[in-house]
Amino acid sequence: MASADALSTSTQKAVLEQLPAQHQDNKKSAQRRALFMGAGVVGFIAAHAFLPVAVVAIPSFVAAVVVGVNAFRLVSNASRALALHGVKKDAGNADFVPKLKQKAGKALERAAKFNKISNIAFFTVIGAIVAPAIPVLAPLAAIVYPLATLTMFAAWGASEFATGTATGTKPTAKLVYDRQVAEGVIRPAEDILPPAAQPAIPAHKAQPEKSAKSVFGIFSRRQPKQEAQKPAAPAPAAPKP
């Protein structure tokens, strides 16, 4: 018999059965990112080997960005693999469910927080690069630039690690929630408050909020947008006698 903290035998089996597919997806993602990182390294070397000094700056910068982005994405893959191993190891524990939900929630919060820090540091780096154009700001820029760069990369890495943890725990947390609701162990979230206590949400605000995005996300593969569902056509009125 399941409880609010532990899993029933059938739910525990369902949790373990869906892990291999997640491991396989994570493996394919890591392989793809490793190939892109390798291509970036080759491009960087080729740019410096074959291009004239006058035009090498932009191609080498693009190659360096490709290497950096995919290297940090691999941190996310490693974190996701650790999270999946943790799910497998702890699935039989009596306190598995609350710890899983807490871990998934904290990972999402940390990813958003570190994204904000890395974004601020990124624009600080840009400012430090431009600032020496004003001579009086050059000494300050020389101090700010390395600190902001270090902060940017550290926050970016921490964000990717938290994102990987969330990616590795969220699907299992959702599966556990759905199974516990179906088994009658917990009540659905929308049933906790009576209808009269739930605030009405205007139609134009009913869409879920977007999480904080990193400025480096522009280099990641975009997901196809889901097509908006068309409203069903009204049923024809019955003919009058």
Sequence and secondary structure as in RCSB ss.txt:
>XXXX:A:sequence
MASADALSTSTQKAVLEQLPAQHQDNKKSAQRRALFMGAGVVGFIAAHAFLPVAVVAIPSFVAAVVVGVNAFRLV
SNASRALALHGVKKDAGNADFVPKLKQKAGKALERAAKFNKISNIAFFTVIGAIVAPAIPVLAPLAAIVYPLATL
TMFAAWGASEFATGTATGTKPTAKLVYDRQVAEGVIRPAEDILPPAAQPAIPAHKAQPEKSAKSVFGIFSRRQPK
QEAQKPAAPAPAAPKP
>XXXX:A:secstr
   SSS  HHHHHHHHHHHHHHHHHHHHHHHHHHHHHHHHHHHHHHHHHHS TTT HHHHHHHHHHHHHHHHHHH
HHHHHHHHHHHHHHHTTSTTHHHHHHHHHHHHHHHHHHHHHHHHHHHHHHHHHHHGGGSGGGHHHHHHHHHHHHH
HHHHHHHHHHHHHHHHHHHHHHHHHHHHHHHHHTSS  GGGTS GGGS    GGG S       GGGGGS     
                
